[in-house]
């Protein structure tokens, strides 16, 4: 004799395949559909995993912040300021204010990464994503992100809302390795001997060796000094190391130190 299953058992048998499918999707990283760039979905304080190293840096810690930089963005699809220079290794708190009436965002990345992401946002405007290098800011509100720039190079900040990047809503971040620049400047320094000092005109005559950055051979010539006060500590006969540049047709000593 056939015995009918109870409604509860029937429901359980129906739900089991569904629940198994949902579990499989979740295990593969699927997230339920939500409004693209929903600010409520972006709570970076909840990131408990180790920060992921990106080509443009890594998520920073509040206690490591060295300075705060503020940006505004508006419906003209522009950032103010549109360029930022950062020292390699510097941790910044980036504070972004949305002055417009539309949703905007601030996303750090390489030019290639941002361009690819922007294309995807046009194709899939409801795509949901979250990362510590992006801030999604509703109209009239502000948001912060903390980022450590531990990779030198030129990067971008951009709004990747559908169509915004294509409208020119992008800026530039230059991450500069100060130690590398100092080393390069040291290599550019030439040897010289002071032959004459003219404090009244801010000029110095040097008998010098090869000046590599100017492709200039050894000779004796007159230079303008960028900082005339540097002449106060010099006397004729001093051995110096110096760096010179050409500016407006004039050769200018920009850096000089006495060799002891």
C-alpha positions as CSV (number, residue, x, y, z in Angstrom):
1,X,0.0,0.0,0.0
2,X,1.4,3.4,-1.0
3,X,1.8,5.8,1.9
4,X,1.7,9.5,1.0
5,X,4.6,11.6,2.2
6,X,3.8,14.4,4.6
7,X,3.9,17.9,3.2
8,X,7.0,18.6,5.3
9,X,8.9,15.6,3.9
10,X,7.9,16.6,0.3
11,X,9.1,20.2,0.8
12,X,12.4,18.9,2.3
13,X,13.0,16.7,-0.8
14,X,12.3,19.6,-3.1
15,X,14.5,22.0,-1.2
16,X,17.5,19.7,-0.9
17,X,18.7,20.0,-4.6
18,X,18.2,23.8,-4.4
19,X,20.1,24.1,-1.2
20,X,22.9,22.0,-2.6
21,X,23.1,24.2,-5.7
22,X,23.2,27.3,-3.5
23,X,26.0,25.8,-1.4
24,X,27.9,25.0,-4.6
25,X,27.6,28.6,-5.9
26,X,28.6,30.1,-2.6
27,X,31.7,27.8,-2.5
28,X,32.7,29.2,-5.9
29,X,32.5,32.8,-4.7
30,X,29.1,33.7,-6.1
31,X,27.5,36.7,-4.4
32,X,23.8,37.5,-4.7
33,X,23.0,40.3,-7.2
34,X,23.0,43.8,-5.6
35,X,23.1,47.4,-6.7
36,X,26.5,48.1,-8.4
37,X,28.9,49.9,-6.1
38,X,26.4,49.9,-3.2
39,X,28.2,51.9,-0.5
40,X,26.5,49.7,2.2
41,X,28.4,46.7,0.8
42,X,31.8,48.3,1.3
43,X,32.8,48.1,4.9
44,X,36.6,47.9,4.7
45,X,36.9,47.5,8.4
46,X,35.5,44.0,8.0
47,X,38.5,42.9,5.9
48,X,40.2,40.3,8.2
49,X,42.4,38.7,5.5
50,X,46.0,39.7,4.9
51,X,46.1,42.8,2.6
52,X,46.7,41.8,-1.0
53,X,49.7,43.3,-2.7
54,X,48.7,45.1,-5.9
55,X,50.9,46.6,-8.6
56,X,49.9,50.0,-7.3
57,X,50.4,49.3,-3.6
58,X,48.7,47.6,-0.6
59,X,45.9,48.4,1.9
60,X,47.3,50.6,4.7
61,X,46.7,50.8,8.4
62,X,45.3,53.8,10.2
63,X,48.2,53.9,12.6
64,X,50.6,54.2,9.7
65,X,49.0,57.2,8.0
66,X,51.6,59.9,7.3
67,X,49.3,62.5,5.8
68,X,45.7,63.1,4.6
69,X,45.0,64.2,1.0
70,X,41.5,65.5,0.1
71,X,39.8,65.2,-3.3
72,X,36.5,66.4,-4.6
73,X,34.5,65.0,-7.5
74,X,31.5,66.4,-9.4
75,X,29.1,65.7,-12.2
76,X,31.4,67.5,-14.7
77,X,33.3,64.2,-14.5
78,X,36.4,65.7,-13.0
79,X,38.5,65.3,-9.9
80,X,40.1,68.2,-8.0
81,X,43.0,68.0,-7.8
82,X,43.7,65.8,-10.8
83,X,47.3,64.9,-10.0
84,X,49.0,63.6,-6.8
85,X,52.7,63.0,-6.1
86,X,53.6,60.4,-3.4
87,X,56.9,59.2,-1.9
88,X,57.5,55.5,-2.3
89,X,56.5,53.8,0.9
90,X,54.1,56.6,2.0
91,X,50.8,55.7,3.6
92,X,48.0,58.2,2.9
93,X,44.5,58.7,4.1
94,X,42.6,59.7,0.9
95,X,39.4,61.6,1.7
96,X,37.0,61.9,-1.2
97,X,34.0,64.3,-1.2
98,X,31.2,63.9,-3.8
99,X,30.0,67.4,-4.7
100,X,27.7,66.1,-7.5
101,X,24.1,64.7,-7.6
102,X,25.2,61.3,-9.0
103,X,27.0,58.4,-7.4
104,X,30.8,58.7,-8.0
105,X,33.8,56.7,-6.9
106,X,37.6,56.9,-6.4
107,X,39.4,53.8,-7.6
108,X,43.2,53.4,-7.6
109,X,44.9,51.2,-10.2
110,X,47.1,51.0,-13.3
111,X,45.8,52.5,-16.5
112,X,45.3,49.1,-18.0
113,X,43.4,47.8,-15.0
114,X,41.1,50.8,-14.8
115,X,40.4,50.8,-18.5
116,X,39.5,47.1,-18.4
117,X,37.3,47.6,-15.3
118,X,35.5,50.6,-16.9
119,X,34.7,48.5,-20.0
120,X,33.2,45.8,-17.8
121,X,31.1,48.3,-15.9
122,X,29.6,49.5,-19.2
123,X,28.7,45.9,-20.1
124,X,27.6,44.9,-16.6
125,X,26.3,48.0,-14.8
126,X,24.9,45.9,-11.9
127,X,28.3,44.2,-11.2
128,X,29.1,44.3,-7.5
129,X,32.7,44.6,-6.3
130,X,34.6,45.7,-3.2
131,X,38.3,46.4,-2.6
132,X,40.3,48.6,-0.2
133,X,41.6,50.7,-3.0
134,X,38.2,52.0,-4.0
135,X,35.7,54.4,-2.3
136,X,32.1,54.7,-3.4
137,X,30.6,58.0,-2.5
138,X,26.9,58.9,-2.7
139,X,25.9,62.5,-3.6
140,X,26.9,65.1,-1.0
141,X,28.8,62.6,1.1
142,X,32.5,61.8,1.8
143,X,34.5,58.6,2.2
144,X,38.0,57.7,3.2
145,X,40.4,55.0,2.1
146,X,43.9,54.3,3.4
147,X,46.6,53.1,1.0
148,X,50.3,52.4,1.2
149,X,52.1,53.2,-2.0
150,X,54.9,50.7,-1.9
151,X,55.4,50.4,-5.6
152,X,57.1,53.2,-7.6
153,X,55.6,54.3,-11.0
154,X,52.7,56.2,-12.5
155,X,49.2,55.1,-11.6
156,X,45.6,56.3,-11.9
157,X,42.7,57.2,-9.8
158,X,39.4,57.1,-11.6
159,X,35.6,56.9,-11.4
160,X,34.5,53.6,-13.0
161,X,30.8,54.1,-12.9
162,X,29.4,53.3,-16.3
163,X,30.4,56.0,-18.7
164,X,32.3,58.2,-16.2
165,X,35.8,56.9,-17.0
166,X,35.0,57.3,-20.7
167,X,34.0,60.9,-20.1
168,X,37.5,61.7,-18.7
169,X,36.9,61.2,-14.9
170,X,40.5,60.1,-14.2
171,X,43.6,61.5,-12.5
172,X,47.3,60.6,-12.2
173,X,49.3,59.4,-9.2
174,X,53.1,59.6,-9.4
175,X,54.9,57.5,-6.8
176,X,58.5,58.6,-6.6
177,X,61.4,56.7,-5.2
178,X,63.3,59.6,-3.5
179,X,66.3,57.4,-2.7
180,X,66.7,56.4,-6.4
181,X,66.4,60.1,-7.4
182,X,69.1,61.1,-4.9
183,X,71.4,58.3,-6.2
184,X,70.8,59.5,-9.8
185,X,71.5,63.1,-8.8
186,X,74.7,62.0,-7.0
187,X,75.9,60.2,-10.2
188,X,75.2,63.4,-12.2
189,X,77.5,65.5,-9.9
190,X,80.8,66.7,-11.4
191,X,84.1,67.5,-9.8
192,X,85.2,71.1,-9.7
193,X,87.6,73.6,-8.2
194,X,86.6,77.2,-7.4
195,X,88.5,79.7,-9.4
196,X,86.5,82.9,-8.8
197,X,83.4,83.9,-6.8
198,X,81.2,86.9,-7.7
199,X,78.6,87.3,-4.9
200,X,77.2,90.5,-6.4
201,X,76.0,88.7,-9.5
202,X,75.5,85.2,-8.0
203,X,78.1,83.6,-10.3
204,X,81.0,81.2,-9.8
205,X,83.9,80.2,-12.0
206,X,84.8,76.6,-11.8
207,X,87.5,74.5,-13.3
208,X,85.6,71.2,-13.7
209,X,85.7,67.7,-15.0
210,X,83.2,66.1,-17.3
211,X,79.6,67.1,-16.7
212,X,77.7,64.0,-17.9
213,X,74.2,65.2,-17.8
214,X,75.1,68.2,-20.0
215,X,77.5,66.1,-22.2
216,X,80.1,68.8,-21.4
217,X,83.9,68.0,-21.4
218,X,86.4,69.3,-18.8
219,X,87.0,73.0,-19.0
220,X,86.9,76.2,-16.9
221,X,83.7,78.3,-17.2
222,X,81.3,80.6,-15.4
223,X,78.1,79.4,-13.9
224,X,75.1,81.1,-12.4
225,X,74.3,79.8,-8.9
226,X,70.6,78.9,-8.2
227,X,71.1,79.8,-4.5
228,X,73.5,82.7,-4.2
229,X,73.7,82.3,-0.5
230,X,75.7,79.1,-1.1
231,X,78.6,81.2,-2.2
232,X,79.0,82.5,1.4
233,X,80.6,79.3,2.5
234,X,83.0,79.0,-0.4
235,X,86.5,80.4,-1.1
236,X,88.8,80.3,-4.1
237,X,90.7,77.0,-4.2
238,X,87.9,74.9,-2.7
239,X,87.3,71.5,-4.2
240,X,83.6,70.9,-4.8
241,X,81.1,68.4,-6.2
242,X,78.3,70.1,-8.1
243,X,75.3,69.5,-10.4
244,X,74.6,71.9,-13.2
245,X,71.6,72.3,-15.5
246,X,70.9,74.4,-18.6
247,X,68.0,76.8,-18.1
248,X,67.0,79.5,-20.6
249,X,70.4,79.3,-22.3
250,X,72.2,79.8,-19.0
251,X,74.2,77.1,-17.2
252,X,73.1,77.0,-13.5
253,X,74.7,75.2,-10.6
254,X,71.7,73.7,-8.7
255,X,73.6,71.7,-6.1
256,X,77.1,72.1,-4.7
257,X,79.0,70.7,-1.7
258,X,82.6,71.1,-0.5
259,X,84.8,68.1,-0.7
260,X,86.9,67.8,2.5
